[in-house]
Amino acid sequence: EFFSDPADHERMIADRRAGAIEPRELQMKKADGTPIRVLVSSEIVMVGGEQLVISGLQDITGLRLAEEALRVSEQRFRSLTENASDITSVVDVEGIIQYVSPSGVKLLGYAEDEVLELAVLDYLHPDDVARIRGVLDPFVANPGSQLRVEYRAPHKDGHWVWMETRRSFSYDDQGELIGYEAIGRDVTERVEHA
């Protein structure tokens, strides 16, 4: 018996008799009893005046395991970023904020939708913009390197928060810059009392 659940076999036969040939995912067993996920695709054909069903099976166990591993990884990443005191952000190649962890919006007093899709340079103190551009431009040309910068970011209530951020740039397979990830923290007390 190849079907883990014999009712799946009966449902598949009933579907075929009713003319349903949409692909169906099933749990089956290999000859040694190992469970696998398969995608069953069928086609109804006429042979010698008789209607037959030709079915093909595709083992999608690896695909389902990879999807589950990705889901767990995304859940772990989300848990880390949403519960960390440090700020995590993702910025695209144009310098537009694509993601900010909850700690980031909380620290600066903004709602998430007020921050997303805005340019990073818009969130710098005007006196810091030229300095930050000056260190970013040469850094981008060195794939794999990391950068630590300090700058002032505006709090929604109008005061400035000194931030220390470590940035890692991301490149595609052709070596083209696609953006960067940053981990930052509030260093206002350290800077102002130095």
Residue pairs with C-beta under 8 A, 6 or more apart in sequence:
1 29
2 28
2 29
3 9
3 26
3 27
3 28
3 29
4 26
4 27
4 28
4 29
4 35
5 27
8 26
8 27
8 28
12 24
12 26
12 40
15 21
15 22
15 24
16 42
16 44
16 53
19 44
21 41
21 42
21 43
21 44
21 53
23 39
23 40
23 41
23 42
24 39
24 40
25 37
25 38
25 39
25 40
25 60
26 37
26 38
26 40
27 35
27 36
27 37
27 38
28 35
28 36
28 37
28 38
28 57
29 35
29 36
30 36
36 59
36 61
37 59
37 60
37 61
37 63
37 64
38 57
38 58
38 59
38 60
38 61
39 57
39 58
39 60
40 55
40 56
40 57
41 55
41 56
41 58
42 53
42 54
42 55
42 56
43 53
43 54
43 55
44 51
44 52
44 53
45 51
45 52
45 53
45 54
46 52
80 88
81 88
81 101
81 102
82 101
82 102
84 101
84 103
85 103
85 185
86 101
86 103
86 183
86 184
86 185
87 100
87 101
87 103
87 104
87 107
87 163
87 165
87 182
87 183
87 184
87 185
88 99
88 100
88 101
88 103
88 104
88 181
88 182
88 183
89 97
89 99
89 100
89 101
89 104
89 181
89 182
89 184
90 97
90 98
90 99
90 179
90 180
90 181
90 182
91 97
91 98
91 120
91 179
91 180
91 181
91 182
92 98
92 178
92 179
93 177
93 178
93 179
94 119
95 119
95 120
95 121
96 117
96 118
96 119
96 120
97 115
97 116
97 117
97 118
97 119
97 120
97 123
98 116
98 117
98 179
99 116
100 112
100 115
100 116
102 112
104 115
104 184
105 111
105 112
105 114
105 115
107 161
107 186
108 115
108 153
108 154
108 155
108 156
108 161
109 155
109 156
109 157
110 156
114 156
115 123
121 129
121 132
121 133
123 153
123 154
124 132
124 151
124 152
124 153
125 151
125 152
125 153
125 154
125 160
127 152
128 151
128 152
131 151
132 149
132 151
135 147
135 149
136 147
136 149
139 145
139 147
139 167
139 169
140 169
140 177
143 169
143 171
143 175
145 169
146 166
146 167
146 168
147 166
147 167
147 169
148 164
148 165
148 166
148 167
149 164
149 165
149 167
150 162
150 163
150 164
150 165
150 187
150 191
151 162
151 163
151 165
152 160
152 161
152 162
152 163
153 160
153 161
153 163
154 160
154 161
155 161
161 186
161 188
162 186
162 187
162 188
162 190
162 191
162 192
163 184
163 185
163 186
163 187
164 184
164 185
164 187
165 182
165 183
165 184
166 182
166 183
166 184
167 180
167 181
167 182
168 180
168 181
168 182
169 177
169 179
169 180
170 177
170 178
170 179
170 180
170 181
171 177
171 178
172 178
